[in-house]
Amino acid sequence: MERQEGRSANRRVPERAVLAQHAAMVDAFSGLPAEGFDHVVVAENIYRLQPLLQRRPARGPRLGRRRGTG
Protein backbone atom coordinates (compact mmCIF):
# COMPACT_ATOMS: atom_id res chain seq x y z
CA MET A 1 0.00 0.00 0.00
CA GLU A 2 2.92 2.34 0.71
CA ARG A 3 4.13 2.05 -2.89
CA GLN A 4 0.84 3.49 -4.13
CA GLU A 5 1.11 6.77 -2.23
CA GLY A 6 3.07 8.45 -5.02
CA ARG A 7 0.94 7.10 -7.86
CA SER A 8 -1.62 9.14 -9.68
CA ALA A 9 -5.24 8.11 -9.12
CA ASN A 10 -5.48 6.33 -12.48
CA ARG A 11 -2.41 4.17 -11.62
CA ARG A 12 -3.52 3.02 -8.16
CA VAL A 13 -4.63 -0.53 -7.52
CA PRO A 14 -7.76 -0.75 -5.35
CA GLU A 15 -6.87 -1.52 -1.73
CA ARG A 16 -9.15 -4.57 -1.69
CA ALA A 17 -7.25 -6.01 -4.68
CA VAL A 18 -3.88 -5.51 -2.98
CA LEU A 19 -5.14 -7.10 0.24
CA ALA A 20 -6.68 -10.02 -1.67
CA GLN A 21 -3.44 -10.63 -3.58
CA HIS A 22 -1.46 -10.57 -0.33
CA ALA A 23 -3.87 -13.01 1.33
CA ALA A 24 -3.65 -15.35 -1.68
CA MET A 25 0.16 -15.26 -1.54
CA VAL A 26 0.16 -16.04 2.18
CA ASP A 27 -2.24 -18.96 1.64
CA ALA A 28 -0.22 -20.36 -1.29
CA PHE A 29 3.25 -19.94 0.20
CA SER A 30 3.37 -23.23 2.12
CA GLY A 31 2.44 -25.19 -1.01
CA LEU A 32 5.09 -23.67 -3.30
CA PRO A 33 7.81 -26.30 -2.67
CA ALA A 34 5.42 -29.01 -3.93
CA GLU A 35 5.00 -27.06 -7.21
CA GLY A 36 8.58 -27.79 -8.23
CA PHE A 37 10.19 -24.38 -7.84
CA ASP A 38 13.96 -24.48 -7.27
CA HIS A 39 13.65 -21.66 -4.77
CA VAL A 40 11.21 -18.99 -3.67
CA VAL A 41 12.36 -15.42 -3.06
CA VAL A 42 10.59 -13.41 -0.40
CA ALA A 43 11.67 -9.91 0.52
CA GLU A 44 10.30 -7.57 3.11
CA ASN A 45 11.30 -4.70 0.84
CA ILE A 46 10.35 -4.55 -2.86
CA TYR A 47 13.64 -2.82 -3.67
CA ARG A 48 15.53 -6.02 -2.82
CA LEU A 49 13.60 -7.73 -5.61
CA GLN A 50 14.24 -4.98 -8.19
CA PRO A 51 16.95 -6.93 -10.09
CA LEU A 52 14.52 -9.83 -10.53
CA LEU A 53 11.73 -7.60 -11.84
CA GLN A 54 13.53 -6.22 -14.91
CA ARG A 55 11.92 -6.75 -18.30
CA ARG A 56 13.63 -9.01 -20.82
CA PRO A 57 15.24 -7.03 -23.67
CA ALA A 58 12.93 -6.93 -26.69
CA ARG A 59 15.50 -8.56 -28.97
CA GLY A 60 16.89 -11.00 -26.39
CA PRO A 61 16.74 -14.77 -26.58
CA ARG A 62 13.31 -16.37 -26.57
CA LEU A 63 12.56 -19.06 -24.04
CA GLY A 64 10.36 -22.07 -24.57
CA ARG A 65 9.45 -24.07 -27.62
CA ARG A 66 8.90 -22.69 -31.07
CA ARG A 67 5.60 -23.30 -32.80
CA GLY A 68 5.55 -26.51 -34.75
CA THR A 69 8.34 -28.18 -32.78
CA GLY A 70 7.77 -31.06 -30.37
N, CA and C atoms as an extended XYZ file, in Angstrom:
210
Properties=species:S:1:pos:R:3:atomname:S:1:resname:S:1:resid:I:1 pbc="F F F"
N         0.832       -1.187        0.000 N   MET     1
C         0.000        0.000        0.000 CA  MET     1
C         0.882        1.259        0.000 C   MET     1
N         2.022        1.180        0.668 N   GLU     2
C         2.922        2.338        0.705 CA  GLU     2
C         3.406        2.725       -0.675 C   GLU     2
N         3.629        1.752       -1.540 N   ARG     3
C         4.133        2.048       -2.887 CA  ARG     3
C         3.126        2.841       -3.704 C   ARG     3
N         1.867        2.800       -3.356 N   GLN     4
C         0.838        3.485       -4.131 CA  GLN     4
C         0.710        4.963       -3.784 C   GLN     4
N         1.278        5.383       -2.668 N   GLU     5
C         1.112        6.770       -2.225 CA  GLU     5
C         1.530        7.787       -3.274 C   GLU     5
N         2.588        7.504       -4.011 N   GLY     6
C         3.066        8.451       -5.017 CA  GLY     6
C         2.432        8.298       -6.385 C   GLY     6
N         1.562        7.330       -6.549 N   ARG     7
C         0.944        7.096       -7.856 CA  ARG     7
C        -0.244        8.018       -8.084 C   ARG     7
N        -0.441        8.353       -9.346 N   SER     8
C        -1.622        9.139       -9.684 CA  SER     8
C        -2.854        8.249       -9.521 C   SER     8
N        -4.006        8.849       -9.389 N   ALA     9
C        -5.243        8.108       -9.120 CA  ALA     9
C        -5.517        7.036      -10.174 C   ALA     9
N        -5.202        7.309      -11.429 N   ASN    10
C        -5.481        6.331      -12.484 CA  ASN    10
C        -4.467        5.188      -12.524 C   ASN    10
N        -3.431        5.227      -11.686 N   ARG    11
C        -2.413        4.173      -11.621 CA  ARG    11
C        -2.481        3.374      -10.318 C   ARG    11
N        -3.409        3.720       -9.434 N   ARG    12
C        -3.516        3.018       -8.162 CA  ARG    12
C        -4.334        1.739       -8.310 C   ARG    12
N        -3.900        0.731       -7.571 N   VAL    13
C        -4.632       -0.535       -7.522 CA  VAL    13
C        -5.580       -0.440       -6.327 C   VAL    13
N        -6.830       -0.831       -6.478 N   PRO    14
C        -7.755       -0.749       -5.351 CA  PRO    14
C        -7.216       -1.507       -4.133 C   PRO    14
N        -7.398       -0.924       -2.954 N   GLU    15
C        -6.874       -1.523       -1.728 CA  GLU    15
C        -7.365       -2.956       -1.549 C   GLU    15
N        -8.629       -3.211       -1.858 N   ARG    16
C        -9.153       -4.573       -1.686 CA  ARG    16
C        -8.427       -5.562       -2.588 C   ARG    16
N        -7.994       -5.128       -3.771 N   ALA    17
C        -7.255       -6.010       -4.678 CA  ALA    17
C        -5.862       -6.311       -4.127 C   ALA    17
N        -5.203       -5.310       -3.570 N   VAL    18
C        -3.877       -5.512       -2.978 CA  VAL    18
C        -3.984       -6.465       -1.791 C   VAL    18
N        -4.964       -6.244       -0.934 N   LEU    19
C        -5.139       -7.102        0.242 CA  LEU    19
C        -5.501       -8.533       -0.165 C   LEU    19
N        -6.317       -8.689       -1.194 N   ALA    20
C        -6.685      -10.024       -1.665 CA  ALA    20
C        -5.474      -10.741       -2.253 C   ALA    20
N        -4.638      -10.026       -3.002 N   GLN    21
C        -3.442      -10.625       -3.576 CA  GLN    21
C        -2.484      -11.052       -2.462 C   GLN    21
N        -2.327      -10.221       -1.459 N   HIS    22
C        -1.460      -10.567       -0.330 CA  HIS    22
C        -1.983      -11.808        0.384 C   HIS    22
N        -3.278      -11.862        0.646 N   ALA    23
C        -3.869      -13.013        1.330 CA  ALA    23
C        -3.680      -14.286        0.504 C   ALA    23
N        -3.834      -14.186       -0.811 N   ALA    24
C        -3.654      -15.353       -1.681 CA  ALA    24
C        -2.207      -15.831       -1.641 C   ALA    24
N        -1.255      -14.891       -1.614 N   MET    25
C         0.156      -15.258       -1.542 CA  MET    25
C         0.460      -15.948       -0.219 C   MET    25
N        -0.064      -15.433        0.872 N   VAL    26
C         0.161      -16.040        2.183 CA  VAL    26
C        -0.413      -17.457        2.205 C   VAL    26
N        -1.606      -17.636        1.669 N   ASP    27
C        -2.238      -18.959        1.636 CA  ASP    27
C        -1.456      -19.949        0.768 C   ASP    27
N        -0.903      -19.481       -0.346 N   ALA    28
C        -0.224      -20.358       -1.293 CA  ALA    28
C         1.219      -20.669       -0.903 C   ALA    28
N         1.814      -19.841       -0.072 N   PHE    29
C         3.252      -19.943        0.203 CA  PHE    29
C         3.681      -21.333        0.667 C   PHE    29
N         2.952      -21.928        1.583 N   SER    30
C         3.366      -23.226        2.121 CA  SER    30
C         3.325      -24.334        1.069 C   SER    30
N         2.540      -24.183        0.027 N   GLY    31
C         2.445      -25.193       -1.013 CA  GLY    31
C         3.426      -25.021       -2.158 C   GLY    31
N         4.185      -23.934       -2.179 N   LEU    32
C         5.088      -23.669       -3.299 CA  LEU    32
C         6.159      -24.740       -3.495 C   LEU    32
N         6.784      -25.267       -2.441 N   PRO    33
C         7.806      -26.297       -2.674 CA  PRO    33
C         7.256      -27.510       -3.447 C   PRO    33
N         6.018      -27.869       -3.238 N   ALA    34
C         5.425      -29.011       -3.935 CA  ALA    34
C         5.160      -28.709       -5.407 C   ALA    34
N         5.232      -27.441       -5.810 N   GLU    35
C         4.997      -27.062       -7.209 CA  GLU    35
C         6.239      -27.204       -8.073 C   GLU    35
N         7.377      -27.541       -7.448 N   GLY    36
C         8.581      -27.793       -8.229 CA  GLY    36
C         9.507      -26.615       -8.419 C   GLY    36
N         9.282      -25.512       -7.724 N   PHE    37
C        10.190      -24.375       -7.844 CA  PHE    37
C        11.538      -24.724       -7.223 C   PHE    37
N        12.626      -24.278       -7.842 N   ASP    38
C        13.958      -24.485       -7.275 CA  ASP    38
C        14.131      -23.699       -5.981 C   ASP    38
N        13.612      -22.485       -5.967 N   HIS    39
C        13.650      -21.656       -4.767 CA  HIS    39
C        12.562      -20.591       -4.866 C   HIS    39
N        12.213      -20.043       -3.742 N   VAL    40
C        11.208      -18.989       -3.666 CA  VAL    40
C        11.865      -17.794       -2.994 C   VAL    40
N        11.762      -16.629       -3.608 N   VAL    41
C        12.363      -15.423       -3.063 CA  VAL    41
C        11.284      -14.592       -2.399 C   VAL    41
N        11.509      -14.262       -1.149 N   VAL    42
C        10.590      -13.407       -0.403 CA  VAL    42
C        11.419      -12.260        0.152 C   VAL    42
N        10.945      -11.063       -0.004 N   ALA    43
C        11.667       -9.912        0.520 CA  ALA    43
C        10.699       -9.006        1.250 C   ALA    43
N        11.127       -8.503        2.363 N   GLU    44
C        10.297       -7.573        3.113 CA  GLU    44
C        10.293       -6.190        2.464 C   GLU    44
N        11.186       -5.984        1.511 N   ASN    45
C        11.304       -4.699        0.844 CA  ASN    45
C        11.356       -4.940       -0.664 C   ASN    45
N        10.443       -4.346       -1.409 N   ILE    46
C        10.348       -4.553       -2.860 CA  ILE    46
C        11.647       -4.181       -3.573 C   ILE    46
N        12.406       -3.259       -3.014 N   TYR    47
C        13.636       -2.822       -3.674 CA  TYR    47
C        14.691       -3.921       -3.702 C   TYR    47
N        14.605       -4.892       -2.793 N   ARG    48
C        15.527       -6.020       -2.820 CA  ARG    48
C        15.214       -6.944       -3.992 C   ARG    48
N        13.993       -6.887       -4.486 N   LEU    49
C        13.597       -7.725       -5.613 CA  LEU    49
C        13.800       -7.038       -6.957 C   LEU    49
N        14.151       -5.769       -6.958 N   GLN    50
C        14.243       -4.979       -8.191 CA  GLN    50
C        15.049       -5.673       -9.296 C   GLN    50
N        16.213       -6.275       -9.003 N   PRO    51
C        16.953       -6.928      -10.093 CA  PRO    51
C        16.182       -8.085      -10.733 C   PRO    51
N        15.288       -8.706      -10.000 N   LEU    52
C        14.516       -9.831      -10.531 CA  LEU    52
C        13.288       -9.379      -11.310 C   LEU    52
N        12.952       -8.107      -11.228 N   LEU    53
C        11.735       -7.597      -11.841 CA  LEU    53
C        11.986       -6.848      -13.148 C   LEU    53
N        13.189       -6.931      -13.685 N   GLN    54
C        13.527       -6.223      -14.911 CA  GLN    54
C        12.924       -6.939      -16.111 C   GLN    54
N        12.469       -6.167      -17.084 N   ARG    55
C        11.920       -6.747      -18.304 CA  ARG    55
C        13.044       -7.343      -19.151 C   ARG    55
N        12.704       -8.391      -19.878 N   ARG    56
C        13.632       -9.005      -20.820 CA  ARG    56
C        13.814       -8.058      -21.999 C   ARG    56
N        15.048       -7.889      -22.498 N   PRO    57
C        15.242       -7.028      -23.672 CA  PRO    57
C        14.388       -7.520      -24.840 C   PRO    57
N        13.842       -6.601      -25.600 N   ALA    58
C        12.929       -6.932      -26.694 CA  ALA    58
C        13.568       -7.877      -27.709 C   ALA    58
N        14.855       -7.741      -27.960 N   ARG    59
C        15.503       -8.564      -28.975 CA  ARG    59
C        16.359       -9.659      -28.339 C   ARG    59
N        16.131       -9.961      -27.081 N   GLY    60
C        16.891      -10.996      -26.393 CA  GLY    60
C        16.448      -12.386      -26.798 C   GLY    60
N        17.096      -13.382      -26.233 N   PRO    61
C        16.739      -14.765      -26.584 CA  PRO    61
C        15.339      -15.114      -26.131 C   PRO    61
N        14.662      -15.925      -26.919 N   ARG    62
C        13.311      -16.374      -26.573 CA  ARG    62
C        13.416      -17.682      -25.815 C   ARG    62
N        12.587      -17.828      -24.823 N   LEU    63
C        12.562      -19.056      -24.044 CA  LEU    63
C        11.373      -19.899      -24.443 C   LEU    63
N        11.488      -21.195      -24.262 N   GLY    64
C        10.361      -22.070      -24.573 CA  GLY    64
C        10.486      -22.657      -25.961 C   GLY    64
N         9.441      -23.392      -26.328 N   ARG    65
C         9.454      -24.068      -27.624 CA  ARG    65
C         8.926      -23.156      -28.722 C   ARG    65
N         9.424      -23.401      -29.907 N   ARG    66
C         8.902      -22.694      -31.073 CA  ARG    66
C         7.659      -23.395      -31.551 C   ARG    66
N         6.797      -22.679      -32.213 N   ARG    67
C         5.603      -23.304      -32.799 CA  ARG    67
C         6.019      -24.357      -33.810 C   ARG    67
N         5.303      -25.463      -33.781 N   GLY    68
C         5.553      -26.508      -34.755 CA  GLY    68
C         6.674      -27.462      -34.370 C   GLY    68
N         7.283      -27.250      -33.206 N   THR    69
C         8.338      -28.177      -32.777 CA  THR    69
C         7.853      -28.918      -31.559 C   THR    69
N         8.069      -30.218      -31.516 N   GLY    70
C         7.769      -31.056      -30.370 CA  GLY    70
C         6.383      -30.992      -29.943 C   GLY    70
